[in-house]
Amino acid sequence: MSKTLVGTPDPDQPPPCPALCDEHAERVVLASLLRYPQLVPYLVAVPHATYFSGPACREVFLAAVAVHHHKGACTAAAVSAELARRQRTSRASFLEQAKHLVTEFDRVAVPAEPVVVHYAAIVRDLAALRRHPTAHPEGLPPVPMRGFLMDDDTT
């Protein structure tokens, strides 16, 4: 039995905008930088700062990368100190918010190590979708429809 969609595009409803960022996944990745020292080389190599949706999260990531490249341990204190150093050289207002995020990340419950790698992949994939917002599996944007399904064979 086949179904046919009978309907028209819904003029009252704007096209759905997919959520192209997952703040929870970003927070887990950043909190894992502070919690799992053995994952730091992977977590600073795979994601890029532009993968994070907010400027404060980007700054926390860049500070953690800087601490890692200076051969230091990515602890909350070391990342906060790097953010304070960056704040002295920059006028960006979100650096104070980034310092607050570091103390928050130090208290966040972080899942097991294999799950953290999965969250890093989520952050990477959503960043790729943000770079190509028109990409759709069938090449067409989704259109909300108002209608119903009818059976083609009414027997």
C-alpha positions as CSV (number, residue, x, y, z in Angstrom):
1,M,0.0,0.0,0.0
2,S,1.4,3.4,-0.9
3,K,0.6,6.8,0.6
4,T,0.2,10.1,-1.1
5,L,0.7,13.4,0.7
6,V,-2.2,15.7,0.0
7,G,-1.4,19.3,1.1
8,T,0.1,22.6,0.5
9,P,3.1,24.4,2.0
10,D,2.2,26.0,5.3
11,P,2.3,29.8,4.9
12,D,1.9,30.4,8.6
13,Q,4.9,28.5,9.8
14,P,8.5,29.5,8.8
15,P,10.8,26.7,7.7
16,P,12.3,24.9,10.6
17,C,15.9,26.0,11.4
18,P,17.9,23.0,12.6
19,A,19.8,23.5,15.8
20,L,23.3,23.6,14.5
21,C,25.0,23.8,17.8
22,D,25.0,21.5,20.8
23,E,26.0,23.5,23.9
24,H,26.0,20.4,26.0
25,A,28.5,18.6,23.7
26,E,30.7,21.7,23.6
27,R,30.7,21.9,27.4
28,V,31.5,18.3,27.8
29,V,34.5,18.6,25.4
30,L,35.8,21.7,27.2
31,A,35.3,20.1,30.7
32,S,37.1,17.0,29.5
33,L,40.1,19.1,28.7
34,L,40.3,19.9,32.3
35,R,39.4,16.4,33.6
36,Y,41.1,13.9,31.4
37,P,44.8,14.7,30.8
38,Q,45.3,11.6,28.7
39,L,42.7,12.9,26.2
40,V,44.1,16.4,25.9
41,P,46.4,15.6,22.9
42,Y,43.3,14.3,21.0
43,L,40.9,17.0,22.1
44,V,43.3,19.8,21.0
45,A,44.1,18.1,17.7
46,V,40.7,17.1,16.4
47,P,38.4,20.1,17.2
48,H,39.3,23.6,16.0
49,A,38.4,26.8,17.8
50,T,35.9,27.7,15.1
51,Y,34.0,24.5,15.9
52,F,32.6,26.1,19.1
53,S,29.5,28.2,18.7
54,G,30.2,30.8,21.4
55,P,33.2,33.2,21.7
56,A,33.7,32.4,25.3
57,C,33.9,28.6,24.6
58,R,36.3,29.4,21.7
59,E,38.5,31.4,24.1
60,V,38.5,28.6,26.7
61,F,39.5,26.1,24.0
62,L,42.3,28.4,22.7
63,A,43.6,28.9,26.2
64,A,43.6,25.1,26.8
65,V,45.5,24.6,23.5
66,A,48.1,27.3,24.6
67,V,48.6,25.6,27.9
68,H,49.0,22.2,26.3
69,H,51.5,23.6,23.7
70,H,53.6,25.2,26.6
71,K,53.9,21.6,28.0
72,G,51.7,22.5,31.0
73,A,48.9,20.5,32.5
74,C,45.4,21.6,31.4
75,T,44.0,22.3,34.8
76,A,41.4,24.8,35.6
77,A,44.0,27.0,37.3
78,A,46.4,26.9,34.3
79,V,43.6,27.6,31.8
80,S,42.3,30.5,34.0
81,A,45.8,31.9,34.2
82,E,46.1,31.8,30.5
83,L,42.8,33.5,30.1
84,A,43.9,36.2,32.5
85,R,47.1,36.7,30.5
86,R,45.0,37.0,27.3
87,Q,42.6,39.4,29.0
88,R,45.5,41.8,29.8
89,T,46.5,41.9,26.1
90,S,43.0,42.0,24.7
91,R,39.9,44.2,25.2
92,A,37.4,41.4,24.5
93,S,34.6,41.4,27.0
94,F,33.8,37.7,26.7
95,L,37.2,36.7,28.3
96,E,35.7,37.3,31.7
97,Q,32.8,35.1,30.8
98,A,35.3,32.5,29.6
99,K,37.1,32.6,33.0
100,H,33.7,31.9,34.7
101,L,33.1,29.0,32.3
102,V,36.4,27.4,33.4
103,T,35.4,27.3,37.0
104,E,32.0,25.9,35.9
105,F,33.6,23.3,33.8
106,D,35.8,22.2,36.7
107,R,32.5,21.1,38.5
108,V,30.7,19.6,35.5
109,A,30.1,15.9,35.6
110,V,32.0,14.5,32.7
111,P,31.1,11.1,31.1
112,A,33.6,8.3,30.5
113,E,36.5,8.8,28.1
114,P,35.0,7.0,25.0
115,V,31.8,9.1,25.3
116,V,33.9,12.3,25.3
117,V,35.4,11.3,21.9
118,H,31.8,10.9,20.7
119,Y,30.9,14.4,21.9
120,A,34.0,15.8,20.1
121,A,32.7,14.3,16.9
122,I,29.3,15.9,17.5
123,V,30.9,19.3,17.9
124,R,33.0,18.7,14.7
125,D,30.0,17.5,12.7
126,L,27.7,20.4,13.7
127,A,30.5,22.9,12.8
128,A,30.6,21.3,9.3
129,L,26.9,21.7,9.0
130,R,27.2,25.4,10.0
131,R,29.7,25.9,7.3
132,H,27.3,24.4,4.7
133,P,23.8,25.3,5.9
134,T,22.1,24.5,2.6
135,A,23.4,20.9,2.6
136,H,20.4,18.6,2.7
137,P,20.3,14.8,2.0
138,E,18.2,15.3,-1.0
139,G,19.6,18.7,-2.0
140,L,16.4,20.5,-1.2
141,P,15.5,22.5,1.9
142,P,12.7,21.1,4.1
143,V,9.3,22.7,3.4
144,P,6.7,22.5,6.2
145,M,3.5,21.0,4.8
146,R,-0.1,21.3,5.9
147,G,-2.0,18.2,4.8
148,F,-2.7,14.5,5.3
149,L,-1.8,11.2,3.9
150,M,-4.3,9.3,1.7
151,D,-4.1,5.6,0.7
152,D,-3.6,5.3,-3.1
153,D,-5.5,2.0,-3.2
154,T,-8.8,2.3,-1.4
155,T,-9.6,-1.4,-1.3
